[in-house]
Amino acid sequence: MLPWIQLDSAPIPGESGELRLKRRGSEFSIMLGSNELMNSRLSGSEEALATLSHERIKGRARPHVLIGGLGMGFTLRAALSVLPQDASIIVAELVPAVVKWARGPMSEVFQGCLDDPRVAIHEGDVGELVRRSKAQFDAILLDVDNGPDGLTRRSNDRLYEFAGLRAACDALRPGGVLAVWSSGPDAGFTRRLGDCGFSVDAVNTRANGKRGGARHVIWLAVK
């Protein structure tokens, strides 16, 4: 079996940990310590984050979408495949090196999606961007950290607390959807979404789509 080779590492702003990009043949992995955050072979639930969200806003003219977390680009690529040509997508990525990896060693994974004219990259905290946006987005897709149970950055927890959810609601247009990826269920988070005025569905999905893999959860919260 081919060995894993570390290609690069990058600090996480505001935290003591660092992300590590590794490669084994054509397979990529992004690690935090001993935890694998994402793998290029497993894209099903990240793609579902985009396609399930699109079902809630399908038919809107010039939809404006915010994606929190670039990752390996699976959510972005899936969004581009279903959104119309008059859509606009902002991808907020906190760690600048992740954008560099997307254009460099992982360019074969991204397949040029960052060059799509519908896409703009915001290097910064998605929470700050949400808080200063009012009735701007038709969909906000959060694939940040491990979901409501944060792993990489303690300040990410603010996204999933009452204040963060209310800010997301304010940033959405009427009928817009807040979609949240998580590595597992969280009944308390479902209740918080409802208490913030959202109509909520929690959808079970698999890391590798129809081929199985770990079970993940996507919340679809409609304003």
N, C-alpha and C positions, 0 to 999 in steps of 0.2 A: 504494500500500500504506500502511496506517495505521502511524504511527510508534510505537515503544515509549515509554511514559511511566513514569518511576520514581515509585512511590507512597510508598515508605518504605525505610528501611534500619535495620539493627539489628546491634549488636556480637555476636560469638560469645564467650560467657564463657570466660575463660582463654586466648583467642587474640587475635591482632592484626587478623584479618580481620573483615569485616562482610558480612552477607547483604543483598541488595537485592531488593525486590519490584517487579516491573515488570508493566505491563499494555499489551496492544495489542488494542483492541476487547474481545472476550469472552475472550481468551487471557491467561493469567498465566504468569509465569516467575519463579523464584527463582534468583538469581545469586550466585556468589562470585567476585569479580574478573571475568575474562572467561569463566569456566566456568559453564554453566547446570547447576544441580543438579537442577532438576525443571521440568516444563512441564505445564500443565493439559490439553494435548491428548494426552499420553502417559501412560497409566495401566495398561497391560496387565500389566507385570511386577510392579508394586506390588500389583495385585489378585491375581495368582497367588500372591504371598507368603502371602496370607490363605487362599485357597481350597485350595492344596496342603497347607498346614499343617492345615487343618480335616479333610482326608481322613485324616490320621494320628490324630486324636483324636475322630472322629465317633462319636456315641453315648454319650459321657461325660455324666454328670449334673452340672449346675452347673459347666461348664468355666470356668477362671480363666485369662485370657490377658493377657500383657504385650506391648505394642507399643512398640518403641524407635524414636522419630522420628515426629512427626505429619505433617510434610511438607504435602502438599495433601489429605490425608485419604483417599487412594484405598485404602490397606490397611485402614484403619478401616472405611470404608463396605463394602468387600468382606467383612470379618469379620462385621459386623453382619448382612449379607444371608444368611450361612450358619450362624451360631451360634444356638443356641436362646434362648428368652426368659429362661431362668434362668442364662444366662452372665453373666460380669462381665469387663470389659476395662479395664485401666489403660493409658493412653497416656502415656509419658514423653517430654517435649519439653524440651530444654535451653534453647532461646532463647524467652523469654516473648513476644517480638513475634510469633513464628509462631502462637501461640495467639490473639493479638490479631488478626492478619490473617485467621485462620480465621473469627472471629466478625464481622469487619468487611468489608474489601474483597473477600475471597474467600468470603463466606458463600454465594454462589450455587454455588460449587464444592462446598462441604461439605454443602449441602442439609440442614442441621439435624442432622447426625449427632452433633455434640457434645452435643446435648440428649437423646439417647437415654438412658433410665435405666440402661442396662447400662454406660455409659461414665463413667470418672473420669479426670481429667487430673492428671498429676504433673509440675509444672514443676521439672525438675532432671535430673541425670545418670542415664541408665538403668543405667550400670555400677554406680553406688553402690546403686541400688535392687536390682539383681540380687545384689550381694554380701551384702546384709543379709537376703535372702529364702532360706528353707530349705524345700524340698519344697512350694512354694506354688503353682506355675503348671503348667497342663497344656500350655501353649505359650508360648514366648518368640519374638517376631518382631522381628528387628533389620533395620531399614532406616536405618542410621546411617552418615553420611558416604558414602564411595564403595564401601563393603564393606571387606574385609580390607586393601585398599590405601588407607589413609586419605587424605583430601584436605582436609577443612575444619578438623580439630582433631587435633593429634598425639596427645593423650591418648586419642582413640578407639581407637588401636591396641591399647590394653590389653584391649578387649573381645574381640579376636580372637587374642590370645596365649594360651599354655597356662593361665595363672592365670585369665584372663577366661572361658575356655571351661569350666574346671573349676567356676568359680563359677556359671555358667549351668546346668551339669549338676546342681549341688547345689540350685539354685533350682527345678528341675523335679520334678514328681511322677513316680513310676515309669511308664515308657511315654510320658512327655511328649516334646515335640518342640521343638528349637531350629531356627528357620528364619532363614536369613541371606540378604539380598539383596546382590548385587554387580554392578558394571558389567562384570565380565569374569571369566574362569576363574582359579583359583589352586590349582595342584596341592598346594603346600605346606600351604595351609589345609585342604584335604581330608584330608591325612595327619594334621594336628594334631587335627582332630575325631575321627578314628579312634583316635588315641593317647590321647585323653581318654575313651575308652570308648563313644563314640556309634556307632550303626549309621547310615551316611551314604549319601545319594543326592545327586548334583549334577544339577540339572535345568536345561536350557537353555530360555530363554523369550525373548520379544520385547517391546520397549518398548511397542508398540502392539497387543499380543495377536495375534490371528489376522490383523490387517492388516499385520503386519510391524514394521519399525522396527529399532533397534539391538538387538544380541544381549546379553542379560543372563543371569546365573546365579543360581539359588536353591539353597542347600544345605538339605536336610532331614535333620537329625541327631536320631535317636530315642534316648532314654536307655534 
